Amino acid sequence: MAAMAKSRSRNNNSQTLLNSLLSKTESGTLTIGVVGLGYVGLPLAVEFARKGIRVHGIDVDAKKVASINRGKNYIQDVNSEWLREGFKAGLLTASTDFSVCAECDAVFICVPTPFTVNKDPDISYIISATEGVAASLKPGQVIILKSTTFPNTTEGYVQPILERSGMKAGRDYFLAFSPERIDPGNQKWHTGNTPIVVGGVTKECTEAACAVNKLIIDKVIPVSSPKVGEMEKLLENIFRSVNIALVNELAQLCDRIGGINIWEVVEAASTKPFGFMPFYPGPGIGGHCILIDPYYLSWAAREYDFVTNFITLAAEVNESMPFYVRAMIEREIARQPIRLEDATVLLLGVAFKRDVDDLRHSPALKVAELLMQDNVRNIEYYDPFISSFVINGRKFTSKKELTPEVLRAADVVVITTDHSAFDYEMIVAESKVVVDTRNACKPVSGEKSNVVLLGDGR
Ligand SMILES: NC(=O)c1ccc[n+]([C@@H]2O[C@H](COP(=O)([O-])OP(=O)(O)OC[C@H]3O[C@@H](n4cnc5c(N)ncnc54)[C@H](O)[C@@H]3O)[C@@H](O)[C@H]2O)c1
């Protein structure tokens, strides 16, 4: 009897805390905390401020914090005007100090989840961010982990840290996992109109986290647990990795067979109105997601004596692509009366994908590194989004402009990233040879023999 009464009073407690949070979400009077103000966290913070909700951003990077506190944007995808307005209205502030979490009703954790040199997960950022949040955890607060990670991170790692306080998820505070789906550079799908998934530790946790997310996101889909959320996010990214690997393999096969162009094959297959979704080959995959996330799952699977063959095979094929592109480039150098060491290679586009300023794990960097290993001394690049980068201590600086002279000076021009701003007509007209890894020259090159296209079977 006593135990039943105790459990009822706990349920009443969580219901009271939930009701209080729900009434704050209804009136828009809650305060949000966003830990990690990068590609994921900053758009989220700005979106809440735009809805008139007070937001405290927390980041260990003092430069980012100072920038927000001057109303200055530093993420390409974020609307600078919205950020400035949020700042001017006093709705958006930032700090390096976690103690501001004490003023927040809901805290999102959006910190990096990289891998180690051996490609094992590194959740140390999640751990330290959680410790920061735990220090001022208060009754009724909702903590939402957004960083992509392996199943059981929320309950197995985040929850125990938060509960050092003696509070219990679902009884005293609310805890959920809700993965991010932002696609930098995507003009159609953004934070507000991209549906998201929420999995709480208890039903009340899910309800609380859904209510907070619904303030800025049109469609919020509850799932039964954080583990389902963690796994579904990995499925989304592994799905892309596996399908890209498939076309990358077929591109190599088309080159081997000859006379079959993989791009035409994908275009033809795309005419099927059901059961097919196009993916395209390229110089490899990059960014902070598709390359890294699959490894999180293959690492976690090992604990269960399970080998994730699809993930491993996809990684093997995708990670072989920069090597394949290096061979294409060196073949084109070999056709010319010039030594490999003396050749000038011009890489066009080094960001990991079209029209973004994100260099993380870009395959173009790997291509440059491989050429350096082969002693190609003159490696140059042009990218309107990336002014410089460093590989093994060597600094590369972008050409100021892409001119006919710059193109003519190169022995091989390589389209590593197909930015829309490039003048492909000029590139094809002025270059000796173009190695096109993105099928970017197609509309202008026709059958021009100076364009060597990945997977065109020539
Ligand atoms: N970038 C994307 O397109 C994308 C899309 C979906 C999911 N994700 C996932 O979201 C997470 C964040 O990615 P991102 O691209 O925003 O990373 P990011 O590097 O752009 O931003 C992370 C921010 O967290 C800060 N940070 C690091 N440790 C911290 C700590 N202990 N306390 C407070 N701040 C800290 C960093 O200074 C940085 O500003 C990752 O798990 C990523 O896989 C990213």
The ligand as an SDF file (V2000), in Angstrom:
LIG
                    3D

 44 48  0  0  0  0  0  0  0  0999 V2000
   26.2180   19.5390  -39.5120 N   0  0  0  0  0  0  0  0  0  0  0  0
   25.1840   18.8370  -39.9080 C   0  0  0  0  0  0  0  0  0  0  0  0
   24.7460   18.9750  -41.0390 O   0  0  0  0  0  0  0  0  0  0  0  0
   24.5200   17.8400  -38.9800 C   0  0  0  0  0  0  0  0  0  0  0  0
   23.2780   17.2960  -39.3730 C   0  0  0  0  0  0  0  0  0  0  0  0
   22.6540   16.4020  -38.5250 C   0  0  0  0  0  0  0  0  0  0  0  0
   23.2590   16.0310  -37.3480 C   0  0  0  0  0  0  0  0  0  0  0  0
   24.4570   16.5670  -36.9810 N   0  0  0  0  0  0  0  0  0  0  0  0
   25.0300   16.1650  -35.6990 C   0  0  0  0  0  0  0  0  0  0  0  0
   24.8870   17.2400  -34.7860 O   0  0  0  0  0  0  0  0  0  0  0  0
   25.9930   17.2890  -33.8910 C   0  0  0  0  0  0  0  0  0  0  0  0
   26.6480   18.6480  -33.9520 C   0  0  0  0  0  0  0  0  0  0  0  0
   27.1670   18.8440  -35.2390 O   0  0  0  0  0  0  0  0  0  0  0  0
   27.5550   20.2750  -35.7900 P   0  0  0  0  0  0  0  0  0  0  0  0
   27.7570   20.1100  -37.2550 O   0  0  0  0  0  0  0  0  0  0  0  0
   26.6090   21.3010  -35.3010 O   0  0  0  0  0  0  0  0  0  0  0  0
   28.9670   20.4930  -35.0680 O   0  0  0  0  0  0  0  0  0  0  0  0
   29.7670   21.8670  -34.9680 P   0  0  0  0  0  0  0  0  0  0  0  0
   31.1830   21.4910  -34.7630 O   0  0  0  0  0  0  0  0  0  0  0  0
   29.3980   22.7700  -36.0960 O   0  0  0  0  0  0  0  0  0  0  0  0
   29.1940   22.5430  -33.6340 O   0  0  0  0  0  0  0  0  0  0  0  0
   29.3590   22.0100  -32.3820 C   0  0  0  0  0  0  0  0  0  0  0  0
   29.6050   23.1310  -31.3950 C   0  0  0  0  0  0  0  0  0  0  0  0
   29.7140   22.5550  -30.0910 O   0  0  0  0  0  0  0  0  0  0  0  0
   30.7190   23.2710  -29.3720 C   0  0  0  0  0  0  0  0  0  0  0  0
   31.1590   22.4420  -28.2580 N   0  0  0  0  0  0  0  0  0  0  0  0
   32.0270   21.4020  -28.2500 C   0  0  0  0  0  0  0  0  0  0  0  0
   32.1250   20.8680  -27.0270 N   0  0  0  0  0  0  0  0  0  0  0  0
   31.3080   21.5840  -26.2250 C   0  0  0  0  0  0  0  0  0  0  0  0
   30.9750   21.5160  -24.8650 C   0  0  0  0  0  0  0  0  0  0  0  0
   31.4930   20.5850  -24.0650 N   0  0  0  0  0  0  0  0  0  0  0  0
   30.1240   22.4250  -24.3720 N   0  0  0  0  0  0  0  0  0  0  0  0
   29.5760   23.3760  -25.1660 C   0  0  0  0  0  0  0  0  0  0  0  0
   29.8420   23.4770  -26.4750 N   0  0  0  0  0  0  0  0  0  0  0  0
   30.6960   22.6000  -27.0000 C   0  0  0  0  0  0  0  0  0  0  0  0
   31.7720   23.5790  -30.4120 C   0  0  0  0  0  0  0  0  0  0  0  0
   32.5880   24.6620  -30.0240 O   0  0  0  0  0  0  0  0  0  0  0  0
   30.8970   23.9090  -31.6260 C   0  0  0  0  0  0  0  0  0  0  0  0
   30.5950   25.2850  -31.7140 O   0  0  0  0  0  0  0  0  0  0  0  0
   26.8970   16.1340  -34.2980 C   0  0  0  0  0  0  0  0  0  0  0  0
   26.5750   15.0120  -33.5340 O   0  0  0  0  0  0  0  0  0  0  0  0
   26.5090   15.8880  -35.7450 C   0  0  0  0  0  0  0  0  0  0  0  0
   26.7610   14.5580  -36.1350 O   0  0  0  0  0  0  0  0  0  0  0  0
   25.0890   17.4770  -37.7740 C   0  0  0  0  0  0  0  0  0  0  0  0
  1  2  1  0
  2  3  2  0
  2  4  1  0
  4  5  1  0
  4 44  2  0
  5  6  2  0
  6  7  1  0
  7  8  2  0
  8  9  1  0
  8 44  1  0
  9 10  1  0
  9 42  1  0
 10 11  1  0
 11 12  1  0
 11 40  1  0
 12 13  1  0
 13 14  1  0
 14 15  2  0
 14 16  1  0
 14 17  1  0
 17 18  1  0
 18 19  2  0
 18 20  1  0
 18 21  1  0
 21 22  1  0
 22 23  1  0
 23 24  1  0
 23 38  1  0
 24 25  1  0
 25 26  1  0
 25 36  1  0
 26 27  1  0
 26 35  1  0
 27 28  2  0
 28 29  1  0
 29 30  1  0
 29 35  2  0
 30 31  1  0
 30 32  2  0
 32 33  1  0
 33 34  2  0
 34 35  1  0
 36 37  1  0
 36 38  1  0
 38 39  1  0
 40 41  1  0
 40 42  1  0
 42 43  1  0
M  CHG  2   8   1  16  -1
M  END
$$$$
